[in-house]
């Protein structure tokens, strides 16, 4: 696993054990020893317990086995996000439920499971994490096939009759990715503390939602994928490839390459300035598309080839077609 996906999953793999250990440790003075860890007795009473240390070691060991399996087997690595994201959410959520159930109890036999909404919230979060993992894995960088022309022979590419060409480029900004990760970690910490009962009232919702929304916004601007096919230009944002902006080939007035710097457009990420809209992830060449009298620029490599193909398609009304072959 390479690139932003690999770094993100490595951070996730390292962060889950921290949560599994830190949550009960933060509430150590308010928990019995041992802790109730299983409920199945009459009237939902607890029927199984584990020592304080075991309650941290057991889920951490499960996580270590899962991460090791994903790292060792190539087939598992291809679906690493699909496996690790929901499993991490489920383990952290279960740990939070156990802490909440045992909180301020003198004996583990007095522990009571929290209301059903907590379990529903944990299950919903795990399902959403699984869907996000599937999208991340499906959009992991692979091999793309394009063709025709060279970047330095002008803004128009010669497309042989019957050929179906595609241009594909990806760019990411690791610092924006790290910022999104830090904000996401803060949101997760707020959510876990709230589920675990360590933060009461609406304060934990604010602690989870505010950094969570900020994390999503920064994450969407941390990477970009630009693709030119016979349909026109498509620019997809973030590791999930959403949101997406599209320009039909027939609507493109022109495409060109420009060198742009963050200071010119007002900073990093999705910027609006006198130059139009710029998706600035790294300084240097940008693919600039003019449509509807406005410019849209995205900082990607090999922008000249993309501009040449897009100009050719626009000139012939978008009939060139395009197929991506991973």
ROVORO-206804 format. One record per residue (C-alpha): x, y, z; residue in three letters. Coordinates in pm, whole numbers, plus 50000, padded with zeros to 5 digits. Each point is the difference from the previous one (the first is absolute). Layout:
<nodes>
XYZala/...
</nodes>
This chain:
<nodes>
500005000050000unk/501495032949889unk/499115036649992unk/497315017150202unk/497954968150038unk/502944981350149unk/500935028250238unk/496425004050111unk/499554963050069unk/503314998650186unk/498825028450223unk/496674982450052unk/501754967350087unk/502155017950258unk/497205021550140unk/497434973350085unk/502154983350273unk/500545034450152unk/496235004550027unk/499524965050142unk/502525007050276unk/499455037150061unk/496234998650050unk/499924976350303unk/503195015650133unk/498385034450003unk/497144986050209unk/502174977350219unk/498915015350330unk/496324995649915unk/500104963849886unk/499854967350197unk/502614972949956unk/499104976649840unk/497665016049743unk/496824984949861unk/500694991449635unk/497104977249906unk/496265001650055unk/497724970149962unk/498624992150340unk/496405003750121unk/498555034249920unk/503145009049810unk/502234997650304unk/503774996649944unk/501244964049997unk/503655004849911unk/502845021950125unk/503635007249924unk/502805016550194unk/500735036649936unk/503204991349814unk/498314972149808unk/497225023349888unk/502655020349817unk/502264971649885unk/497294977749852unk/498545024349741unk/503515013049924unk/501094964249923unk/497014995149769unk/500945031949819unk/503664989549971unk/499034966649842unk/497725017449750unk/502615025949903unk/502664973149965unk/497734979349776unk/499355030049776unk/503735008049983unk/501074964349918unk/497484989449736unk/499995018549669unk/496304993349936unk/499165015050337unk/502175030649935unk/497885008249695unk/496985003450232unk/501845013450304unk/497805030350053unk/496834979349964unk/501224976750276unk/501775023850236unk/497695030150010unk/496824982450124unk/501954976050223unk/501755029150172unk/496725018550048unk/498344968850139unk/502814992750247unk/500255036050119unk/496215001850029unk/499844967650197unk/502705012650235unk/498075032250053unk/496824980450078unk/501854978350254unk/501455030750174unk/496625017250007unk/498284969050143unk/502564996450279unk/500425036950078unk/499555008650370unk/499094964050092unk/501494984550311unk/499634964649865unk/499934987049643unk/496754981750071unk/498295033850028unk/501005010549650unk/497115008449768unk/500115003049625unk/499245035149873unk/496815007849814unk/499414985649655unk/500935032249820unk/503644995150093unk/500124965749834unk/498145013749697unk/502485028849972unk/502994976550016unk/498514976349740unk/499115029049769unk/503515014150030unk/501494965949915unk/497774996649692unk/500955034849879unk/503674991750059unk/499634968349792unk/498435019349712unk/502745026350019unk/502634972550003unk/498544984149688unk/500095033149814unk/503585006650110unk/501154965449890unk/498215001849666unk/501595033749927unk/503494989950105unk/502575010449738unk/500504973549735unk/501194999349644unk/498275022449755unk/500444999149627unk/500015030549782unk/501685007649673unk/500825021449708unk/502025031149961unk/502685015550216unk/499735027450256unk/502255024849821unk/498504999949650unk/497235024750061unk/496585002050157unk/498334976049756unk/500514962449980unk/499634979849681unk/497434973250071unk/500094972049738unk/496644989949861unk/498394973050206unk/502345004850298unk/498555004150347unk/502365019550224unk/500005010550361unk/502195022350216unk/500124994950374unk/501985018350269unk/499985000250381unk/501535024250249unk/499935000850378unk/501275023250270unk/501294980050300unk/499845030150233unk/496325005449932unk/499514962650049unk/501765001550336unk/497915030050104unk/496824981449908unk/501264970150195unk/500705020950309unk/496545015949985unk/498454965949944unk/501854986150301unk/498695028650213unk/496454992949878unk/500394962950070unk/501325007350348unk/496985021950073unk/497634973149875unk/501694972250197unk/500075020750320unk/496315007449957unk/499044963749937unk/502214989650291unk/498175024050228unk/503085020550091unk/498555031849847unk/496365006950079unk/497355021349836unk/500195017149660unk/503675009250047unk/501174967149853unk/497835005249690unk/501725033449942unk/503404984250067unk/499284973249741unk/498085019149732unk/502075031949970unk/503394983449929unk/498224972349808unk/498475024149749unk/503295018749971unk/501814967049939unk/497634991049715unk/500475034149837unk/503804998350019unk/500054963549890unk/497985008349688unk/502695025349904unk/502994977950087unk/500064980349674unk/498545002249653unk/499594978049695unk/499585015449655unk/498844979249704unk/499395008849636unk/497904976349790unk/497735003949701unk/497375013950237unk/502275028850103unk/501805008650325unk/499214985450341unk/501675012250320unk/499344978750310unk/500995012050347unk/501334981450303unk/500784963150054unk/496334991149947unk/499895017549664unk/497175022550112unk/498855026549934unk/500555000149624unk/500015028549749unk/499444992649631unk/500365019949677unk/498594984849678unk/502515001349715unk/497645021249789unk/499805026150280unk/503795004550025unk/501145031749826unk/503704992750047unk/502504981750216unk/503545010750078unk/502874996450246unk/501035027050247unk/502525002150281unk/498255011150318unk/501155005050359unk/498015000350326unk/500835036750053unk/498315008249667unk/496714983050083unk/499785006850373unk/501334968050154unk/499494962549987unk/496944979249921unk/496915012349812unk/500615036849935unk/498065028249832unk/502005029649869unk/500345023949711unk/501394970949799unk/496764980750043unk/499714967450194unk/503194981250083unk/500454966750172unk/503485006350141unk/501674968850139unk/503565007449893unk/501725029149831unk/500774996349630unk/498174990749684unk/496224999449999unk/497434988749749unk/497855030649933unk/496614995449834unk/497895028749872unk/496274993549980unk/497115024450019unk/502455028849998unk/501644988750326unk/503274982650079unk/500404969250217unk/503524988050082unk/501204968450171unk/503624992850092unk/500814966249844unk/503004984749824unk/500104995149621unk/497485028249962unk/501135007549643unk/498934965749878unk/496635003650170unk/499475034449849unk/500974987449653unk/497554971050013unk/497235021850139unk/500525026149726unk/499834972949735unk/496794986150143unk/498495034850032unk/500915007849639unk/498144969349871unk/497065004550235unk/500954973050251unk/499744970449767unk/503424985050072unk/498894976350276unk/502154987550283unk/500554968650204unk/502104996150311unk/501874967050033unk/501354994150349unk/
</nodes>
